[in-house]
């Protein structure tokens, strides 16, 4: 191995993508709430997100198809740099540790006092007149039928202070985490993993197989699309909790693979009408076309940002 090859390998294994992001100008900020030990989420400016994986050796952009190692990252951040300039920039970073893992690892994130599944089972089902029911049907203008379907599918619970708890489940139906949304609060259960919120459509007659998948960012948006479409029986309405982390990507890939086994199946992308939403749509389009699925974009119109805006304004697709 030549000295140049040895240096390149040392950079590839010895420079953390997290360190490069933290010290880039302007620096990227770690989103501690959305990060896990195996996947660090960094933000810079509105809608700009990068995920660092593989113990700092890999990265990817959840709003596009961009991903790679440390060399790909620096080219992504500074496309005009030559290879010699990249090597010169990376040399001082060899062996440096990112601020977050070094600071946090000695006191590892404690396990939640109560598992997500136990918390979920302790909450009541929403019922007509309850605070959560009123929030969803009055504030969010969701039809009672759609709310009832979510309850019957095991996807909705009554949270505190009028909030709604939405289940994230894996492809076997196991609860992986709880997305929480209320009039003045939004969050995700500590210790939980984001996979997919899944709302079945209403069969019109007999048993209707799922041949269409709608993907929105938030459960309320997925429910809003279901309401606007009058809960198509051939459709599964899903939501990703905004971002697309490893658990969500894995769940989506399996769901799309199952969909691809049926001829004429469709992926309908209902992400927000903003830069992040368009980035997610590009990534989903790539996933769908890789499996030869029909892909369509459901885009909120007339200035609406998301599908609940469309529903509350009385508009249609």
Residue pairs with C-beta under 8 A, 6 or more apart in sequence:
1 9
7 87
8 87
10 94
11 70
11 71
11 87
11 90
11 91
11 93
11 94
12 57
12 69
12 70
12 71
13 57
14 94
14 95
15 70
15 90
15 93
15 94
15 96
16 52
16 56
16 57
16 70
16 93
16 96
16 97
16 98
17 52
17 56
17 57
17 58
17 59
17 69
17 70
17 73
18 30
18 40
18 42
18 52
18 56
18 98
18 100
18 101
19 56
19 93
19 96
19 97
19 98
20 70
20 73
20 74
20 77
20 90
20 93
21 27
21 28
21 42
21 50
21 52
21 73
22 28
22 30
22 42
22 98
22 99
23 93
24 77
26 44
27 44
28 42
28 43
28 44
28 50
29 42
29 43
29 44
30 40
30 41
30 42
30 99
30 100
31 41
31 42
31 43
32 100
33 187
34 41
34 243
34 245
35 41
35 100
36 245
37 101
37 108
37 109
38 53
38 246
39 51
39 52
39 53
39 245
39 246
40 51
40 52
40 53
40 98
40 100
40 101
41 49
41 50
41 51
41 243
41 245
42 49
42 50
42 51
42 52
43 49
44 50
46 275
46 276
47 63
47 274
47 275
47 276
47 279
49 61
49 62
49 63
49 243
49 276
50 59
50 60
50 61
50 73
51 59
51 60
51 61
51 62
51 245
52 58
52 59
53 59
53 60
53 246
56 98
56 101
57 69
57 70
58 67
58 68
58 69
59 67
59 68
59 69
59 72
59 73
60 66
60 67
60 68
61 67
61 76
61 279
62 243
62 244
62 245
62 279
62 280
62 283
63 275
63 276
63 278
63 279
63 280
63 282
63 283
64 279
64 282
64 283
65 282
65 283
65 286
66 72
66 76
68 76
70 90
71 86
74 81
74 86
74 89
74 90
75 81
75 86
81 89
111 191
112 189
112 190
112 191
115 191
116 175
116 176
116 177
116 178
116 189
116 191
116 192
117 175
119 178
119 189
120 157
120 165
120 167
120 175
120 178
123 157
123 158
123 159
123 165
124 130
124 157
124 158
125 151
125 156
125 157
125 158
126 132
126 133
126 136
126 147
126 151
126 156
126 157
126 158
126 164
127 133
127 158
128 144
130 158
131 158
131 161
131 162
132 158
132 159
132 162
132 163
132 164
133 147
134 162
135 162
135 163
135 164
135 182
135 183
136 142
136 147
136 164
136 220
136 223
137 143
137 144
137 147
139 183
140 220
140 224
140 308
140 311
140 312
141 308
141 311
141 312
142 220
142 223
142 224
142 227
142 311
143 227
145 202
145 231
146 199
146 223
146 226
146 227
146 231
147 156
147 223
149 199
149 200
149 202
149 226
149 231
150 156
150 166
150 199
150 219
150 223
153 198
153 199
153 200
154 167
154 169
155 166
155 167
155 169
155 197
155 198
155 199
155 219
156 164
156 165
156 166
156 167
157 164
157 165
157 167
157 178
158 164
158 165
159 165
159 180
159 182
161 182
161 183
161 184
161 185
162 182
162 183
163 180
163 181
163 182
163 183
163 185
164 180
164 181
164 182
164 219
164 220
165 178
165 179
165 180
166 178
166 179
166 180
166 181
166 197
166 219
166 239
167 175
167 178
167 179
167 197
168 175
168 176
168 177
168 178
168 179
168 192
168 193
168 194
168 195
168 196
168 197
168 241
169 175
169 176
169 195
169 196
169 197
169 198
170 176
170 195
170 196
170 247
170 251
171 251
171 254
171 255
171 258
176 192
176 193
176 194
176 195
176 247
177 188
177 189
177 192
177 193
177 194
177 195
178 188
178 189
178 192
179 188
179 189
179 194
179 197
179 218
179 219
179 239
179 241
180 186
180 187
180 188
180 189
181 218
181 219
181 220
188 194
188 241
193 247
194 240
194 241
194 243
194 245
194 247
194 248
195 247
195 248
195 250
195 251
196 238
196 239
196 240
196 248
196 251
196 252
196 255
197 219
197 222
197 238
197 239
197 240
197 241
198 236
198 237
198 238
199 219
199 222
199 223
199 226
199 236
199 237
199 238
200 210
200 236
200 237
201 208
201 210
201 226
201 229
201 231
201 232
201 233
201 234
201 235
201 236
201 237
202 230
202 231
202 232
202 233
203 233
204 233
208 233
208 234
209 234
209 262
210 234
210 235
210 236
210 259
211 234
211 259
211 262
211 264
211 265
211 266
212 232
212 234
212 235
212 236
212 259
212 265
212 266
212 267
212 268
213 235
213 236
213 238
213 255
213 256
213 259
213 265
213 266
213 267
213 268
214 222
214 225
214 226
214 235
214 236
214 237
214 238
214 268
214 269
214 270
214 298
215 238
215 239
215 240
215 252
215 267
215 268
215 269
215 270
215 271
215 284
216 222
216 224
216 225
216 237
216 238
216 239
216 240
216 270
216 271
216 306
216 307
217 239
217 240
217 241
217 242
217 271
217 272
217 277
217 280
217 306
218 239
218 241
218 242
218 306
218 308
219 239
220 308
221 239
221 270
221 272
221 306
221 307
221 308
222 237
222 238
222 239
222 270
222 307
223 237
224 306
224 307
224 308
224 310
224 311
225 237
225 270
225 298
225 307
226 232
226 235
226 237
227 311
228 307
228 310
228 311
228 316
228 317
229 235
229 317
235 268
236 255
238 252
238 255
240 248
240 252
240 280
241 248
242 276
244 252
244 280
244 283
252 284
252 287
253 287
256 267
256 287
256 288
256 291
256 293
257 291
259 265
259 267
259 291
259 293
260 291
260 292
260 293
264 294
265 293
265 294
266 293
266 294
266 295
266 296
267 284
267 285
267 287
267 288
267 293
267 294
267 295
267 296
268 296
268 297
268 298
269 280
269 281
269 284
269 285
269 295
269 296
269 297
269 298
270 298
270 307
271 277
271 278
271 280
271 281
271 284
272 300
272 305
272 306
273 299
273 300
273 304
273 305
273 306
274 305
277 306
281 297
284 295
285 295
285 297
288 294
288 295
289 295
298 307
298 317
300 306
300 307
300 309
300 310
301 310
301 315
302 313
302 315
304 310
304 313
304 315
310 316
310 317
